[in-house]
């Protein structure tokens, strides 16, 4: 009977050592990692919530990547149209000067040469790319050079599709500006006819069609830049919202997983004391068990 009772006491003390030891090492791990959850068994419900929040954060990170692309695209497009505007303002000034009756033929030839350079630069801008190397004005054919000059005419090689990105759940944003094919083709033709008018001393065309069409191009360029400004503001609003939501989710994960360090240290000290007490009791129990065994 003595041996049965002693064996029971021994088993109970060993169980207590194991239980208090597990609690001690868990408390030690929480202090060293700063995390309340270090494995699934620590808090299955909490782990499930963390997985859910982390998944949402990953989705938001992809939207942020999309918005970064949109911002790069719009910035590159704005830079292109800003220069187009500068070119057309100069073309307008040349057309006004060329239409002046007192200007001589040699001067108009020089203007025609400069206008040709403006047209060449316009073609280069029509083939602008964003930071990722995608053509801005090719529709969805972003790897195809959209414009080429063939037999003195501007040819479009892209498509009429719109490049889109998902800016938020269920919300897409167009990157492509509509009507750029027509804009660049029309502007190219306007500059070509102006060059011809300058070369031919055709002041009537310069003072009428050339000036009217160049100013129409300036207005169209201004409208495109206004649209780009609106879209860039929308991107900023989306980014601000995404940042706020990511910060909220990050805090949510932290609230679930992180420990109150002061409390964790207190718990660790208590667990250490309990573990040491269990070891002492187990040691005393082992001595008694040996004496009981000797006594038979």
BAFI-3210 file (N, C-alpha, C; in Angstrom, 3 decimals, decimal comma, padded with zeros to 6 digits):
// residues 296
n [1|2|3|4|5|6|7|8|9|10|11|12|13|14|15|16|17|18|19|20|21|22|23|24|25|26|27|28|29|30|31|32|33|34|35|36|37|38|39|40|41|42|43|44|45|46|47|48|49|50|51|52|53|54|55|56|57|58|59|60|61|62|63|64|65|66|67|68|69|70|71|72|73|74|75|76|77|78|79|80|81|82|83|84|85|86|87|88|89|90|91|92|93|94|95|96|97|98|99|100|101|102|103|104|105|106|107|108|109|110|111|112|113|114|115|116|117|118|119|120|121|122|123|124|125|126|127|128|129|130|131|132|133|134|135|136|137|138|139|140|141|142|143|144|145|146|147|148|149|150|151|152|153|154|155|156|157|158|159|160|161|162|163|164|165|166|167|168|169|170|171|172|173|174|175|176|177|178|179|180|181|182|183|184|185|186|187|188|189|190|191|192|193|194|195|196|197|198|199|200|201|202|203|204|205|206|207|208|209|210|211|212|213|214|215|216|217|218|219|220|221|222|223|224|225|226|227|228|229|230|231|232|233|234|235|236|237|238|239|240|241|242|243|244|245|246|247|248|249|250|251|252|253|254|255|256|257|258|259|260|261|262|263|264|265|266|267|268|269|270|271|272|273|274|275|276|277|278|279|280|281|282|283|284|285|286|287|288|289|290|291|292|293|294|295|296]
n.u [000,840|001,960|003,849|002,243|000,954|003,163|004,113|002,030|002,264|004,742|004,257|002,401|003,954|005,838|004,229|003,422|005,866|006,336|004,127|004,475|006,957|006,503|004,877|006,709|008,728|007,206|006,480|008,999|009,648|007,779|008,718|011,260|010,707|008,812|006,297|002,940|001,732|003,295|003,100|000,634|-000,960|-000,924|-002,951|-005,485|-007,754|-006,880|-004,728|-006,107|-007,453|-005,271|-004,210|-006,277|-006,285|-003,702|-003,891|-005,674|-004,077|-002,062|-003,499|-004,109|-001,559|-000,996|-002,800|-001,644|000,725|-000,328|-001,352|000,982|002,064|000,146|000,531|003,152|002,723|000,881|002,415|004,510|003,034|001,984|004,366|005,065|002,932|003,239|005,581|004,705|002,868|004,612|006,005|003,939|003,199|005,468|005,320|003,007|003,833|005,731|004,084|002,509|004,471|005,363|003,135|003,173|003,343|005,661|007,766|010,540|011,339|013,597|013,632|011,259|011,909|013,803|012,138|010,504|012,309|012,796|010,234|010,020|011,776|010,327|008,127|009,399|010,189|007,707|006,848|008,645|007,760|005,227|005,777|006,397|007,421|006,567|007,923|008,338|008,924|006,818|004,827|003,075|001,000|-000,105|-002,411|-003,612|-001,518|001,136|003,813|004,398|005,672|003,895|003,648|004,792|006,584|005,632|006,241|005,988|003,730|002,007|001,740|-000,362|000,249|-000,706|-003,433|-006,963|-007,635|-007,934|-005,571|-005,805|-005,929|-006,485|-007,625|-008,736|-010,761|-012,896|-012,838|-011,719|-009,190|-008,593|-005,607|-004,772|-005,152|-007,991|-008,348|-005,767|-004,504|-005,776|-005,171|-002,301|-001,925|-003,453|-002,183|000,388|-000,194|-001,099|001,254|002,784|001,406|001,742|004,488|004,761|003,320|004,952|007,256|006,294|005,647|003,027|000,989|-001,709|-002,710|-001,148|-002,060|-004,641|-005,757|-003,486|-002,880|-005,378|-005,615|-003,308|-003,812|-006,071|-004,910|-003,353|-005,381|-006,526|-004,360|-004,177|-006,585|-006,142|-004,071|-005,424|-007,212|-005,389|-004,411|-006,674|-006,884|-004,496|-004,894|-006,932|-005,554|-003,855|-005,749|-006,727|-004,332|-003,890|-006,070|-005,501|-003,114|-004,005|-005,716|-003,926|-002,289|-004,155|-004,702|-002,174|-001,845|-003,931|-003,028|-000,782|-001,978|-003,128|-000,997|001,290|002,983|002,325|005,057|005,948|004,047|004,518|007,086|006,613|004,882|006,665|008,563|006,962|006,248|008,747|009,392|007,378|008,082|010,613|009,842|008,288|010,240|011,777|009,943|009,510|012,041|012,238|010,188|011,205|013,301|011,876|010,485|012,527|013,449|011,121|011,030|013,306|012,630|010,787]
n.v [-001,199|001,177|001,524|001,900|004,280|005,945|005,804|007,056|009,640|010,278|010,264|012,350|014,511|014,589|015,179|017,712|019,038|018,848|020,307|022,866|023,412|023,584|025,855|027,691|027,731|028,588|031,147|032,260|032,222|034,039|036,433|036,616|036,724|038,675|038,209|037,162|035,031|032,249|029,831|027,652|026,437|028,269|030,186|029,427|030,735|033,374|033,044|032,378|034,795|036,458|035,336|035,912|038,757|039,228|038,204|040,013|042,284|041,555|041,606|044,327|045,307|044,556|046,163|048,591|048,383|048,424|051,018|052,479|051,928|053,182|055,832|056,292|055,946|058,016|060,240|060,085|060,380|062,946|064,423|064,071|065,349|067,874|068,705|068,539|070,626|072,802|072,613|073,098|075,668|077,027|076,403|077,750|080,400|080,569|080,231|082,514|084,512|083,734|084,294|086,976|089,713|091,138|089,448|087,763|085,386|083,782|083,837|082,517|079,983|079,219|079,127|077,023|074,942|074,831|074,207|071,672|070,277|070,471|068,918|066,436|065,966|065,764|063,307|061,629|061,992|060,934|058,307|057,784|056,230|054,586|054,294|051,559|050,778|050,526|051,413|054,456|055,341|053,357|051,940|048,824|047,427|047,530|046,952|047,471|049,741|052,636|054,648|055,345|056,906|056,871|057,226|060,004|060,253|059,879|056,848|054,666|052,041|050,762|049,657|050,189|049,719|050,091|050,500|049,141|049,183|047,512|049,376|049,271|047,007|045,663|047,971|049,627|051,430|053,515|053,739|054,577|057,395|058,470|058,932|059,672|058,639|059,942|062,564|062,820|062,125|064,075|066,417|066,035|066,153|068,800|070,220|069,425|070,547|073,197|073,498|073,163|075,406|077,467|076,995|077,565|080,205|080,780|082,761|083,016|080,453|080,066|082,089|081,383|078,417|077,080|078,451|078,165|075,356|074,661|075,971|074,584|072,145|072,843|073,348|070,794|069,416|070,710|069,915|067,170|067,204|068,278|066,196|064,236|065,382|065,169|062,390|061,748|062,929|061,300|058,883|059,564|059,831|057,199|055,927|057,079|056,072|053,323|053,211|053,967|051,808|049,654|050,342|050,134|047,375|046,361|047,234|045,790|043,131|043,318|043,847|041,389|039,548|040,592|041,045|042,488|043,788|044,337|042,963|040,430|039,892|039,836|037,611|035,697|035,632|034,693|032,194|031,018|030,862|029,088|026,824|026,208|025,617|023,356|021,593|021,340|020,151|017,771|016,658|016,237|014,409|012,248|011,430|010,528|008,434|006,650|005,934|004,754|002,577|001,178|000,530|-001,294]
n.w [000,000|000,800|-001,212|-003,468|-002,832|-002,670|-005,289|-006,587|-005,541|-006,547|-009,311|-009,489|-008,679|-010,687|-012,874|-012,120|-012,242|-014,989|-016,020|-014,818|-015,815|-018,575|-018,579|-017,605|-019,599|-021,754|-020,891|-020,787|-023,509|-024,514|-023,389|-024,576|-027,341|-027,530|-028,334|-027,965|-029,146|-030,287|-031,418|-032,912|-030,897|-028,828|-029,064|-030,781|-031,913|-032,027|-033,789|-036,107|-036,584|-037,037|-039,375|-041,137|-041,103|-042,053|-044,607|-045,774|-045,639|-047,447|-049,833|-049,948|-050,226|-052,836|-054,211|-053,581|-055,003|-057,580|-057,606|-057,373|-059,852|-061,443|-060,661|-061,553|-064,283|-064,890|-064,177|-066,029|-068,378|-068,018|-068,049|-070,710|-072,072|-071,060|-072,279|-074,910|-074,923|-074,577|-076,994|-078,844|-078,170|-079,009|-081,714|-082,368|-081,977|-084,015|-086,246|-086,079|-086,453|-088,977|-090,524|-090,742|-092,867|-093,362|-093,006|-094,451|-097,128|-096,575|-093,812|-093,265|-094,211|-092,354|-090,149|-090,951|-090,830|-088,081|-087,262|-088,328|-086,697|-084,340|-085,005|-085,329|-082,712|-081,533|-082,552|-081,253|-078,612|-078,831|-078,673|-076,066|-072,955|-069,836|-066,460|-066,319|-068,821|-070,578|-073,379|-073,505|-075,112|-076,678|-076,384|-075,224|-076,221|-075,036|-075,411|-077,960|-080,317|-080,700|-082,731|-086,011|-088,650|-091,904|-095,246|-094,984|-093,439|-090,315|-088,746|-086,937|-084,696|-082,518|-080,353|-079,649|-077,079|-073,470|-070,927|-067,740|-064,139|-061,018|-058,505|-056,007|-054,018|-056,357|-057,867|-060,668|-062,518|-065,268|-067,044|-069,526|-071,662|-073,436|-076,965|-077,730|-079,975|-082,117|-081,383|-081,588|-084,277|-085,626|-084,736|-085,745|-088,484|-088,637|-088,025|-090,180|-092,384|-091,727|-091,904|-094,661|-095,533|-094,562|-096,044|-098,555|-098,443|-097,733|-096,495|-096,010|-095,324|-093,052|-091,300|-090,905|-091,114|-090,019|-087,553|-086,265|-086,037|-084,591|-082,185|-081,427|-080,931|-078,723|-076,867|-076,659|-075,592|-073,144|-071,977|-071,717|-069,855|-067,687|-067,159|-066,437|-064,092|-062,444|-062,261|-060,987|-058,515|-057,614|-057,381|-055,257|-053,217|-053,060|-052,289|-049,792|-048,389|-048,539|-047,105|-044,561|-043,942|-043,989|-041,854|-039,773|-039,859|-039,314|-036,702|-035,603|-035,878|-034,265|-031,779|-031,267|-031,285|-029,948|-026,793|-023,543|-022,305|-019,680|-018,154|-019,137|-018,216|-015,462|-015,360|-016,268|-014,185|-012,114|-013,138|-013,223|-010,518|-009,659|-011,103|-010,061|-007,440|-007,872|-008,776|-006,461|-004,700|-006,049|-005,834|-003,074|-002,762|-004,189|-002,534|-000,262|-001,395|-001,992|000,571|001,553|-000,127|000,665|003,263|002,736]
ca.u [000,000|002,887|004,491|001,239|000,760|004,390|004,156|001,057|002,848|005,844|003,674|001,785|004,999|006,434|003,258|003,479|007,119|006,135|003,178|005,076|008,071|005,932|004,431|007,909|009,391|006,311|006,620|010,339|009,588|007,033|009,597|012,376|010,217|007,902|005,052|002,043|001,471|004,495|002,708|-000,815|-001,621|-000,964|-004,255|-005,987|-008,642|-006,033|-003,975|-007,060|-007,669|-004,035|-004,129|-007,271|-005,816|-002,502|-004,355|-006,219|-002,929|-001,389|-004,313|-003,926|-000,213|-001,070|-003,445|-000,653|001,627|-001,073|-001,438|002,315|002,190|-000,708|001,171|004,283|002,158|000,309|003,513|005,196|002,126|001,948|005,630|005,004|002,014|003,819|006,507|003,892|002,333|005,715|006,268|002,850|003,300|006,509|004,782|002,047|004,606|006,329|003,016|002,148|005,552|005,385|001,981|003,399|003,700|007,006|008,794|011,051|011,334|014,678|013,200|010,235|012,607|014,387|010,995|010,071|013,297|012,532|008,943|010,302|012,355|009,209|007,346|010,186|010,122|006,345|006,819|009,335|006,882|004,093|006,269|006,898|007,231|006,559|009,116|008,477|009,234|005,594|004,421|001,933|-000,061|-000,304|-003,548|-003,162|-000,312|002,124|005,171|004,494|005,842|002,594|003,657|005,920|006,378|005,752|005,956|005,594|002,484|002,121|000,957|-000,600|000,444|-001,266|-004,857|-007,833|-007,967|-007,484|-004,834|-006,508|-005,428|-007,456|-007,165|-009,347|-011,644|-014,013|-012,732|-010,609|-008,831|-007,973|-004,339|-004,683|-006,011|-008,703|-008,179|-004,384|-004,168|-006,253|-004,462|-000,955|-002,033|-003,931|-001,141|001,445|-000,661|-001,126|002,626|003,242|000,824|002,346|005,825|004,557|002,911|006,135|008,154|005,665|005,264|001,556|000,564|-003,142|-002,851|-000,525|-002,872|-005,976|-005,801|-002,371|-003,086|-006,585|-005,364|-002,311|-004,493|-006,945|-004,013|-003,023|-006,545|-006,645|-003,276|-004,550|-007,647|-005,507|-003,332|-006,425|-007,686|-004,302|-004,395|-007,784|-006,567|-003,414|-005,506|-007,663|-004,537|-003,427|-006,826|-006,681|-003,127|-004,105|-006,999|-004,802|-002,152|-004,759|-006,211|-002,777|-001,882|-005,158|-004,503|-000,906|-002,127|-004,774|-002,158|000,055|-002,812|-003,373|000,222|002,335|002,762|002,645|006,347|006,010|003,242|005,175|008,208|006,016|004,412|007,851|009,137|006,049|006,377|010,064|009,271|006,541|008,849|011,638|009,147|007,890|011,454|012,149|008,981|009,771|013,266|011,920|009,364|012,064|014,021|010,935|010,163|013,673|013,432|009,986|011,372|014,272|011,920|010,024]
ca.v [000,000|002,290|001,724|002,437|005,682|006,654|005,899|008,086|010,943|010,511|010,619|013,673|015,536|014,689|015,905|019,126|019,568|018,995|021,391|024,149|023,610|024,070|027,235|028,508|027,913|029,410|032,524|032,680|032,469|035,292|037,550|036,709|037,064|039,822|037,776|036,350|033,813|031,756|028,617|027,546|026,072|029,374|030,851|029,063|031,783|034,508|032,703|032,487|036,230|037,001|034,860|036,677|040,139|039,206|037,986|041,291|043,172|041,160|042,129|045,777|045,561|044,459|047,396|049,661|048,220|048,904|052,480|052,992|051,874|054,241|057,120|056,379|056,095|059,363|061,209|060,033|060,943|064,393|064,978|064,086|066,394|069,165|069,082|068,781|071,982|073,727|072,562|073,743|077,120|077,527|076,300|078,850|081,634|080,542|080,442|083,940|085,263|083,395|084,896|088,414|090,043|091,727|088,405|087,340|083,964|083,105|083,694|081,457|078,711|078,899|078,730|075,696|073,999|074,673|073,510|070,265|069,733|070,350|067,747|065,233|065,750|065,301|061,867|060,970|062,034|060,028|056,966|057,829|055,053|054,846|053,804|050,114|050,512|050,317|052,572|055,123|055,707|052,223|051,142|047,674|046,880|048,390|046,608|047,817|051,168|053,015|055,531|055,379|057,789|056,120|058,052|061,341|060,221|059,218|055,607|054,143|050,588|050,214|049,325|051,179|049,268|050,926|049,831|049,342|048,532|047,435|050,342|048,886|045,866|045,917|049,295|049,720|052,773|053,569|054,442|055,178|058,517|058,218|059,910|060,091|058,302|061,051|063,792|062,868|062,117|065,397|067,413|065,792|066,693|070,264|070,719|069,178|071,560|074,486|073,485|073,400|076,801|078,300|076,816|078,163|081,590|080,803|083,479|082,804|079,204|080,270|082,958|080,805|076,997|076,691|078,979|077,559|073,948|074,609|076,354|073,456|071,160|073,330|073,149|069,355|069,059|071,232|069,050|065,917|067,455|068,425|064,846|063,574|065,946|064,558|060,986|061,703|063,216|060,091|057,931|060,005|059,496|055,744|055,578|057,496|055,111|052,040|053,348|053,949|050,460|048,800|050,684|049,559|045,922|046,117|047,387|044,666|041,959|043,569|043,708|039,965|038,742|041,168|040,971|043,615|043,298|044,396|041,854|039,185|039,671|039,427|036,230|034,844|035,468|033,825|030,840|030,515|030,499|027,893|025,698|025,847|024,987|022,012|020,778|021,054|019,180|016,491|016,123|015,726|013,220|011,156|010,941|009,755|007,206|005,743|005,428|003,846|001,363|000,435|-000,041|-002,427]
ca.w [000,000|000,885|-002,501|-004,374|-002,478|-003,017|-006,744|-006,969|-005,202|-007,475|-010,616|-009,366|-008,619|-012,024|-013,707|-011,738|-012,800|-016,436|-016,244|-014,453|-016,742|-019,840|-018,346|-017,443|-020,892|-022,590|-020,428|-021,211|-024,955|-024,732|-023,051|-025,525|-028,679|-027,499|-028,945|-027,134|-029,921|-030,943|-032,123|-033,051|-029,642|-027,874|-029,185|-032,110|-032,433|-032,356|-035,000|-037,219|-036,843|-037,606|-040,758|-041,894|-041,260|-042,890|-045,978|-046,242|-045,847|-048,690|-050,918|-049,991|-050,742|-054,293|-054,680|-053,464|-056,145|-058,749|-057,529|-057,684|-061,310|-061,986|-060,404|-062,480|-065,628|-065,036|-064,123|-067,323|-069,382|-067,785|-068,528|-072,175|-072,536|-070,693|-073,345|-076,110|-074,781|-074,853|-078,441|-079,587|-077,932|-079,913|-083,078|-082,517|-082,135|-085,347|-087,230|-086,015|-087,110|-090,401|-091,202|-090,849|-094,257|-093,464|-092,851|-095,751|-097,464|-095,850|-092,415|-093,220|-094,392|-091,043|-089,298|-091,406|-090,303|-086,648|-087,148|-088,605|-085,457|-083,392|-085,422|-085,018|-081,260|-081,256|-082,838|-080,142|-077,439|-079,063|-078,347|-074,691|-072,111|-068,396|-065,774|-066,522|-070,219|-071,358|-074,180|-072,884|-076,054|-077,593|-075,931|-074,427|-076,862|-074,375|-075,828|-079,384|-080,572|-081,256|-083,899|-086,926|-089,804|-093,153|-096,430|-094,560|-092,659|-089,010|-088,725|-085,583|-084,654|-081,288|-080,433|-079,006|-075,734|-072,345|-069,857|-066,476|-062,934|-059,928|-057,504|-054,727|-054,290|-057,257|-058,495|-061,606|-062,971|-066,585|-067,153|-070,858|-072,030|-074,688|-078,035|-077,993|-081,363|-082,938|-081,026|-082,169|-085,741|-086,054|-084,468|-086,742|-089,775|-088,514|-088,134|-091,549|-093,277|-091,369|-092,511|-096,103|-095,709|-094,358|-097,190|-099,751|-098,147|-097,802|-095,289|-095,787|-094,544|-091,746|-090,442|-090,698|-090,737|-089,144|-086,203|-085,688|-085,692|-083,517|-080,941|-081,056|-080,328|-077,379|-076,008|-076,411|-074,675|-071,826|-071,447|-071,300|-068,615|-066,635|-066,834|-065,707|-062,741|-061,707|-061,978|-060,002|-057,203|-057,226|-056,928|-053,931|-052,279|-052,880|-051,530|-048,411|-047,804|-048,400|-046,011|-043,306|-043,692|-043,668|-040,480|-038,866|-039,819|-038,628|-035,275|-035,203|-035,720|-033,090|-030,582|-031,035|-031,132|-029,095|-025,348|-022,670|-021,835|-018,211|-017,641|-019,536|-017,299|-014,180|-015,539|-016,378|-012,845|-011,349|-013,680|-012,807|-009,092|-009,577|-011,655|-009,079|-006,312|-008,302|-008,809|-005,069|-004,171|-006,697|-005,260|-001,739|-002,943|-004,637|-001,357|000,546|-002,118|-001,854|001,951|001,665|-000,837|001,465|004,409|002,230]
c.u [000,873|003,463|003,517|001,048|001,968|004,490|003,196|001,625|003,957|005,304|003,076|002,840|005,658|005,511|003,290|004,741|006,959|005,228|003,806|006,258|007,583|005,503|005,632|008,567|008,527|006,428|007,973|010,339|008,846|007,893|010,670|011,911|009,369|006,539|004,251|001,761|002,746|004,243|001,184|-001,519|-001,720|-002,321|-004,819|-006,895|-007,847|-005,242|-004,869|-007,300|-006,451|-003,900|-005,078|-006,784|-004,584|-002,869|-004,898|-005,085|-002,195|-002,157|-004,148|-002,548|-000,208|-001,746|-002,467|000,343|000,961|-001,136|-000,091|002,532|001,371|-000,045|002,350|003,795|001,661|001,401|004,244|004,333|002,048|003,223|005,627|004,119|002,485|004,768|005,762|003,339|003,399|006,010|005,197|002,817|004,360|006,030|003,798|002,770|005,234|005,278|002,595|003,204|005,561|004,253|002,136|003,949|005,122|008,124|009,216|011,069|012,410|014,299|012,164|010,877|013,248|013,301|010,520|011,012|013,061|011,222|009,110|010,899|011,268|008,382|008,089|010,119|008,732|006,238|007,513|008,447|005,682|004,466|006,877|006,570|007,132|007,822|009,362|008,784|008,025|005,252|003,111|000,744|-000,345|-001,549|-003,032|-001,930|000,914|003,572|005,406|004,662|004,609|002,648|004,948|005,570|006,657|005,321|005,406|004,311|002,724|001,179|000,850|-000,539|-000,129|-002,691|-005,660|-008,254|-007,395|-006,750|-005,515|-005,739|-006,545|-006,924|-007,645|-010,280|-012,837|-013,960|-011,494|-010,389|-008,164|-006,656|-004,252|-005,625|-006,699|-008,374|-006,756|-003,956|-004,548|-005,475|-003,107|-000,995|-002,445|-002,864|000,018|001,047|-000,703|000,266|003,161|002,705|001,395|003,746|005,721|004,194|004,091|007,081|007,625|005,269|003,748|001,018|-000,912|-003,382|-002,293|-001,436|-004,250|-005,899|-004,706|-002,598|-004,291|-006,307|-004,324|-002,967|-005,477|-006,118|-003,611|-004,174|-006,710|-005,570|-003,598|-005,623|-007,072|-004,760|-004,287|-006,961|-006,632|-004,222|-005,486|-007,454|-005,464|-003,929|-006,276|-006,700|-004,082|-004,475|-006,850|-005,490|-003,281|-005,021|-006,319|-003,827|-002,858|-005,212|-005,071|-002,305|-002,861|-004,958|-003,205|-001,092|-002,975|-003,969|-001,301|-000,731|-003,036|-002,102|001,224|001,962|002,937|003,920|006,446|005,240|003,908|006,340|007,705|005,557|005,590|008,455|008,279|006,177|007,699|010,017|008,472|007,298|009,912|011,020|008,748|009,091|011,872|011,227|009,210|011,018|013,028|011,117|010,195|012,843|013,129|010,625|011,276|013,691|012,300|010,309|012,317|013,593|011,014|008,571]
c.v [001,246|002,615|002,314|003,926|006,513|006,852|006,987|009,485|011,313|010,977|012,021|014,763|015,717|015,434|017,401|019,790|019,829|020,185|022,749|024,467|024,154|025,534|028,170|028,789|028,734|030,882|033,101|033,034|033,767|036,518|037,726|037,135|038,326|039,500|036,905|035,013|033,431|030,450|028,497|027,300|027,197|030,074|030,566|030,132|033,004|034,275|032,841|033,945|036,873|036,598|035,664|038,103|040,219|039,026|039,286|042,276|042,848|041,673|043,625|046,141|045,485|045,692|048,566|049,609|048,738|050,428|053,132|052,984|052,989|055,597|057,339|056,643|057,535|060,434|061,260|060,652|062,457|065,054|065,085|065,218|067,786|069,637|069,336|070,204|073,024|073,780|073,308|075,246|077,731|077,475|077,429|080,176|081,707|080,814|081,913|084,777|085,014|084,028|086,397|088,748|090,540|090,690|087,927|085,832|083,204|082,866|082,574|080,073|078,258|078,447|077,328|074,619|073,744|073,918|072,017|069,585|069,534|069,110|066,448|064,917|065,272|063,794|061,095|060,909|061,110|058,585|056,923|056,537|055,478|054,258|052,324|049,760|050,232|051,593|053,143|055,280|054,606|051,420|050,009|047,001|047,625|048,073|046,920|049,317|051,679|053,805|055,393|056,326|056,995|057,012|059,426|061,411|059,472|058,022|055,090|052,624|049,940|049,764|050,373|050,765|050,192|050,067|050,167|048,681|048,499|048,299|050,011|047,722|046,263|047,246|049,348|051,174|052,663|054,324|055,201|056,371|058,192|059,316|060,318|059,732|059,459|062,324|063,868|062,887|063,489|066,462|067,266|066,399|068,219|070,853|070,534|070,248|072,940|074,601|073,800|074,853|077,750|078,203|077,511|079,625|081,793|081,448|083,280|081,555|079,377|081,055|082,389|079,360|076,625|077,150|078,341|076,140|073,804|074,955|075,283|072,356|071,551|073,100|071,672|068,881|069,520|070,368|067,723|066,094|067,653|067,079|064,081|064,088|065,342|063,121|060,865|062,025|061,999|059,023|058,279|059,655|057,996|055,342|055,941|056,506|053,768|052,091|053,282|052,537|049,504|049,071|050,090|048,052|045,564|046,230|046,226|043,405|042,108|043,382|042,239|039,232|039,287|041,082|042,349|043,188|043,296|043,225|040,523|038,860|039,218|037,969|035,256|034,579|034,542|032,383|030,215|030,049|029,210|026,669|025,238|025,146|023,561|021,084|020,389|020,004|017,811|015,840|015,546|014,442|012,023|010,566|010,070|008,418|006,197|005,143|004,428|002,506|000,513|-000,235|-001,204|-002,196]
c.w [000,000|-000,482|-003,518|-004,123|-002,889|-004,530|-007,243|-006,711|-006,182|-008,831|-010,586|-009,369|-009,976|-012,988|-013,404|-012,280|-014,297|-016,748|-015,954|-015,366|-018,074|-019,715|-018,246|-018,801|-021,852|-022,205|-020,856|-022,695|-025,257|-024,444|-024,124|-026,919|-028,696|-028,074|-027,981|-027,808|-030,645|-031,689|-032,061|-031,722|-028,641|-027,881|-030,579|-032,721|-032,850|-033,633|-036,223|-037,588|-037,492|-039,072|-041,642|-042,150|-042,162|-044,355|-046,571|-046,518|-047,142|-049,902|-051,073|-050,539|-052,264|-054,879|-054,623|-054,617|-057,416|-058,775|-057,793|-059,194|-061,956|-061,816|-061,349|-063,897|-065,856|-065,017|-065,461|-068,416|-069,257|-068,294|-070,056|-072,667|-072,131|-071,788|-074,651|-076,081|-075,093|-076,357|-079,227|-079,355|-078,841|-081,366|-083,349|-082,752|-083,522|-086,426|-087,261|-086,732|-088,614|-091,178|-091,377|-092,242|-094,399|-093,349|-094,240|-095,915|-096,694|-094,392|-092,289|-093,417|-093,079|-090,067|-089,660|-090,874|-088,810|-086,429|-087,427|-087,375|-084,397|-083,727|-085,101|-083,523|-080,864|-081,480|-081,711|-078,901|-077,598|-078,736|-076,943|-073,941|-070,646|-067,780|-065,933|-067,968|-071,077|-072,127|-073,630|-073,816|-077,076|-077,261|-075,067|-075,029|-076,347|-074,750|-077,308|-079,543|-081,298|-082,558|-084,705|-088,078|-091,073|-094,309|-096,032|-093,769|-091,346|-088,975|-087,303|-085,605|-083,391|-081,476|-079,680|-077,600|-074,673|-071,324|-068,534|-065,344|-061,907|-058,784|-056,096|-055,038|-055,162|-057,975|-059,382|-062,032|-064,331|-066,497|-068,474|-070,988|-073,345|-075,698|-078,344|-079,415|-082,291|-082,657|-081,722|-083,688|-086,268|-085,869|-085,447|-088,083|-089,773|-088,690|-089,552|-092,505|-092,977|-091,953|-094,005|-096,371|-095,529|-095,553|-098,443|-099,557|-098,213|-096,521|-094,993|-094,950|-093,145|-090,808|-090,167|-090,196|-089,758|-087,713|-085,522|-085,206|-084,581|-082,180|-080,480|-080,409|-078,921|-076,403|-075,659|-075,439|-073,260|-071,173|-070,960|-069,984|-067,438|-066,189|-066,044|-064,272|-061,874|-061,316|-060,929|-058,607|-056,705|-056,713|-055,515|-052,872|-052,003|-052,008|-050,061|-047,689|-047,567|-047,232|-044,659|-042,961|-043,328|-042,241|-039,466|-038,731|-039,098|-037,121|-034,770|-034,981|-034,472|-031,800|-030,228|-030,644|-030,131|-027,622|-024,714|-021,951|-020,313|-017,600|-017,961|-018,615|-015,933|-014,247|-015,605|-015,002|-011,984|-011,807|-013,272|-011,354|-008,933|-010,068|-010,665|-007,867|-006,661|-008,333|-007,390|-004,467|-004,774|-006,122|-003,885|-001,846|-003,364|-003,472|-000,496|-000,117|-001,976|-000,476|002,149|000,992|-000,024|002,652|003,986|002,259]
res [x|x|x|x|x|x|x|x|x|x|x|x|x|x|x|x|x|x|x|x|x|x|x|x|x|x|x|x|x|x|x|x|x|x|x|x|x|x|x|x|x|x|x|x|x|x|x|x|x|x|x|x|x|x|x|x|x|x|x|x|x|x|x|x|x|x|x|x|x|x|x|x|x|x|x|x|x|x|x|x|x|x|x|x|x|x|x|x|x|x|x|x|x|x|x|x|x|x|x|x|x|x|x|x|x|x|x|x|x|x|x|x|x|x|x|x|x|x|x|x|x|x|x|x|x|x|x|x|x|x|x|x|x|x|x|x|x|x|x|x|x|x|x|x|x|x|x|x|x|x|x|x|x|x|x|x|x|x|x|x|x|x|x|x|x|x|x|x|x|x|x|x|x|x|x|x|x|x|x|x|x|x|x|x|x|x|x|x|x|x|x|x|x|x|x|x|x|x|x|x|x|x|x|x|x|x|x|x|x|x|x|x|x|x|x|x|x|x|x|x|x|x|x|x|x|x|x|x|x|x|x|x|x|x|x|x|x|x|x|x|x|x|x|x|x|x|x|x|x|x|x|x|x|x|x|x|x|x|x|x|x|x|x|x|x|x|x|x|x|x|x|x|x|x|x|x|x|x|x|x|x|x|x|x|x|x|x|x|x|x|x|x|x|x|x|x]
***
